[in-house]
Amino acid sequence: MATNIKQFDALVGKIFADLYESFPIELVMQPENYISVLLDVSKPEEELLGVAMLDAISFYEATHRWLRKAGFIEVLSSNSEESRVVLTAKGLEALKLMPDSLGGDSLGDRLSQAAREGVVDQVRVLTGQVLGFGVRMGTEMISKVM
């Protein structure tokens, strides 16, 4: 079983990839489209029901809440089955970052490609870079205000 941080990075990577590809159009997000990142999908479907499914949904909801509170996403509307979400300016700027090591591709482009190809380790590394940049952006803004 992966650690919470590894699961978080993989899930956020999938969320960021989808939002980046749909930007500026809001995305209708449903938990069932994302919790497979957290579950062992090699198991038969009947084994995925129960506690594991409830834990995955709870983890998805906590991750979604954290991304909103950290300023990466804006939730336009939400109910128990789905939410309409778009990247904030902070989220988009973090995903558009183009480190020299990526050869001119933005983090968002690389993240989207890795998510499509199912390269989970690369998704986690890129997600960490995006989150790190976003946190540094927020810290710099706070220090300028003070």
KOLSE-789353 format. One record per residue (C-alpha): x, y, z; residue number from 0. Coordinates in pm, 1 decimal, always signed. Each point is the difference from the previous one (the first is absolute). Layout:
+----------+----------+----------+-----+
!        x !        y !        z !   i !
+----------+----------+----------+-----+
!        X !        Y !        Z ! NUM !
...
+----------+----------+----------+-----+
This chain:
+----------+----------+----------+-----+
!        x !        y !        z !   i !
+----------+----------+----------+-----+
!     +0.0 !     +0.0 !     +0.0 !   0 !
!   +128.4 !   +344.6 !    -91.6 !   1 !
!    +51.6 !   +268.1 !   +261.1 !   2 !
!   -251.0 !   +283.0 !    +27.7 !   3 !
!   +246.5 !   +242.6 !   -163.1 !   4 !
!    +56.3 !   -232.4 !   -297.3 !   5 !
!   -375.9 !    -47.6 !    -37.3 !   6 !
!    -55.5 !   +375.1 !    +36.3 !   7 !
!   +259.3 !    +82.2 !   -268.1 !   8 !
!   -143.6 !   -257.2 !   -241.7 !   9 !
!   -356.6 !   +122.7 !    +54.8 !  10 !
!    +91.4 !   +369.8 !    -23.8 !  11 !
!   +197.1 !    -75.6 !   -315.5 !  12 !
!   -308.2 !   -151.0 !   -163.6 !  13 !
!   -217.4 !   +290.7 !   +114.7 !  14 !
!   +251.6 !   +260.2 !   -122.8 !  15 !
!    +42.9 !   -176.9 !   -334.7 !  16 !
!   -374.9 !     -5.0 !    -61.9 !  17 !
!    -51.1 !   +362.4 !   +107.2 !  18 !
!   +298.4 !   +119.1 !   -204.8 !  19 !
!   -131.8 !   -170.2 !   -313.4 !  20 !
!   -350.1 !   +145.4 !    +47.0 !  21 !
!   +109.1 !   +353.9 !    +95.2 !  22 !
!   -169.1 !   +255.5 !    -12.0 !  23 !
!   -315.0 !   -210.8 !    -17.2 !  24 !
!   -108.4 !   -134.1 !   +336.4 !  25 !
!    +16.0 !   -372.6 !    +48.8 !  26 !
!   -277.3 !   -209.6 !   +152.8 !  27 !
!   +186.0 !   -221.0 !   +246.5 !  28 !
!   -152.5 !   -317.5 !   +139.3 !  29 !
!   +181.1 !   -204.1 !   +265.3 !  30 !
!    -39.7 !   -324.2 !   -195.5 !  31 !
!   +217.9 !   +147.0 !   -277.5 !  32 !
!   +290.4 !    +50.5 !   +241.4 !  33 !
!     -8.8 !   -260.6 !   +274.4 !  34 !
!   +142.3 !   -270.5 !   -227.1 !  35 !
!   +332.3 !   +180.8 !    +52.6 !  36 !
!    -27.9 !    -99.3 !   +366.1 !  37 !
!   -134.2 !   -354.4 !    -37.4 !  38 !
!   +167.8 !   -318.6 !   -110.7 !  39 !
!   -191.1 !    -33.0 !   -326.1 !  40 !
!   +141.5 !   -346.6 !    -63.5 !  41 !
!   -247.3 !   -137.1 !   +254.6 !  42 !
!   -343.4 !   -120.1 !   -112.0 !  43 !
!   -266.2 !   +271.4 !    +16.1 !  44 !
!   -188.2 !   -166.0 !   +285.5 !  45 !
!   +315.4 !    +19.1 !   +216.8 !  46 !
!    +20.6 !   +377.0 !    -57.2 !  47 !
!   -329.3 !    +60.4 !   +177.3 !  48 !
!    -24.8 !    +70.8 !   +367.6 !  49 !
!   +265.7 !   +153.5 !   +221.1 !  50 !
!   +263.3 !    +50.4 !   -272.7 !  51 !
!   -247.8 !   +188.5 !   -217.1 !  52 !
!   -118.3 !   +218.4 !   +289.9 !  53 !
!   +360.8 !    +74.0 !    +98.3 !  54 !
!    +85.6 !    +95.2 !   -359.0 !  55 !
!   -300.2 !   +233.7 !    -25.9 !  56 !
!    +90.0 !   +160.2 !   +332.9 !  57 !
!   +361.2 !    +48.2 !   -115.5 !  58 !
!   -118.2 !   +153.0 !   -328.9 !  59 !
!   -228.1 !   +243.3 !   +185.5 !  60 !
!   +278.6 !   +102.0 !   +241.1 !  61 !
!   +238.7 !    +54.8 !   -291.3 !  62 !
!   -259.0 !   +203.8 !   -187.9 !  63 !
!    -58.7 !   +215.4 !   +310.0 !  64 !
!   +373.5 !    +53.8 !    +50.5 !  65 !
!    +52.9 !   +109.2 !   -362.0 !  66 !
!   -281.9 !   +253.2 !    +40.4 !  67 !
!   +126.1 !   +135.1 !   +331.5 !  68 !
!   +358.0 !    +21.2 !   -132.3 !  69 !
!   -128.3 !   +211.2 !   -290.7 !  70 !
!    +73.3 !   -235.7 !   -290.9 !  71 !
!   -361.8 !    -62.3 !   -101.8 !  72 !
!   -328.4 !   +187.1 !    +13.3 !  73 !
!   -314.0 !   -201.8 !    +64.3 !  74 !
!   -283.8 !   +168.1 !   -190.7 !  75 !
!   -268.4 !   -237.0 !   +127.9 !  76 !
!     -8.3 !   -324.5 !   +190.0 !  77 !
!   -234.5 !   -268.6 !   +124.8 !  78 !
!    +50.7 !   -351.1 !   +134.5 !  79 !
!    +43.8 !   -151.8 !   -348.0 !  80 !
!   +206.6 !   +253.8 !   -194.1 !  81 !
!   +161.1 !   +340.9 !     -3.4 !  82 !
!    +71.3 !   +257.4 !   -270.8 !  83 !
!   +362.7 !   +108.1 !    +32.8 !  84 !
!   +248.8 !   +223.2 !   -180.9 !  85 !
!   +365.7 !    +82.2 !    +62.5 !  86 !
!    +68.8 !   +326.6 !   +177.9 !  87 !
!   +259.9 !   +244.0 !   -132.1 !  88 !
!   +244.6 !   -148.5 !   +253.8 !  89 !
!    -72.7 !   -354.5 !   -118.6 !  90 !
!    +36.0 !    +92.4 !   -366.2 !  91 !
!   +321.3 !   +195.7 !    +58.7 !  92 !
!   +153.1 !   -292.5 !   +189.3 !  93 !
!    -92.4 !   -240.0 !   -281.0 !  94 !
!   +132.9 !   +234.0 !   -270.4 !  95 !
!   +346.6 !    +14.5 !   +160.2 !  96 !
!   +266.5 !   -111.6 !   -247.5 !  97 !
!   +312.0 !   -124.2 !   +179.7 !  98 !
!   +309.6 !    -28.1 !   -220.8 !  99 !
!    +25.1 !   -368.6 !    +90.7 ! 100 !
!   -326.4 !    -70.5 !   -185.6 ! 101 !
!   +127.2 !   +124.2 !   -335.7 ! 102 !
!   -257.4 !   +274.4 !    -55.9 ! 103 !
!   -307.7 !   -196.6 !   +104.6 ! 104 !
!   -207.0 !   +137.9 !   +285.6 ! 105 !
!    -57.2 !   -202.2 !   +314.5 ! 106 !
!   -367.8 !    -20.1 !    -99.9 ! 107 !
!    +85.2 !   -141.1 !   -342.8 ! 108 !
!   +233.2 !   -258.9 !   +149.4 ! 109 !
!   -246.1 !    -84.9 !   +275.4 ! 110 !
!   -284.1 !    -47.9 !   -248.4 ! 111 !
!   +216.0 !   -226.1 !   -215.5 ! 112 !
!   +117.6 !   -207.4 !   +297.0 ! 113 !
!   -358.1 !    -35.7 !   +127.9 ! 114 !
!   -124.1 !   -112.6 !   -344.6 ! 115 !
!   +282.1 !   -254.1 !    -23.2 ! 116 !
!    -53.7 !   -122.1 !   +356.3 ! 117 !
!   +356.7 !    +75.7 !   +113.1 ! 118 !
!    -88.3 !    +34.4 !   +367.7 ! 119 !
!   +352.9 !    +69.1 !   +129.8 ! 120 !
!    +44.2 !   +285.0 !   -247.4 ! 121 !
!   -346.5 !   +136.0 !    +88.1 ! 122 !
!    +98.9 !     +9.5 !   +368.1 ! 123 !
!   +333.0 !   +176.9 !    -67.1 ! 124 !
!   -160.1 !   +261.1 !   -226.1 ! 125 !
!   -283.8 !    +54.8 !   +246.5 ! 126 !
!   +253.6 !    +68.0 !   +273.5 ! 127 !
!   +165.9 !   +262.5 !   -221.8 ! 128 !
!   -333.5 !   +169.5 !    -77.5 ! 129 !
!   -105.2 !     +7.3 !   +365.8 ! 130 !
!   +342.4 !   +124.3 !   +107.4 ! 131 !
!    -11.3 !   +284.9 !   -248.4 ! 132 !
!   -354.5 !    +89.8 !   +104.3 ! 133 !
!    +93.9 !     +7.6 !   +367.6 ! 134 !
!   +306.1 !   +217.2 !    -72.9 ! 135 !
!   -224.5 !   +237.2 !   -198.5 ! 136 !
!   -233.4 !    +36.3 !   +297.0 ! 137 !
!   +287.8 !    +55.6 !   +243.7 ! 138 !
!   +152.8 !   +268.0 !   -222.9 ! 139 !
!   -333.6 !   +180.9 !    -27.6 ! 140 !
!    -45.4 !     -1.1 !   +378.3 ! 141 !
!   +350.0 !   +137.3 !    +59.5 ! 142 !
!    -61.1 !   +283.5 !   -252.5 ! 143 !
!   -319.6 !   +101.4 !   +180.1 ! 144 !
!   +167.6 !     +3.7 !   +342.3 ! 145 !
+----------+----------+----------+-----+
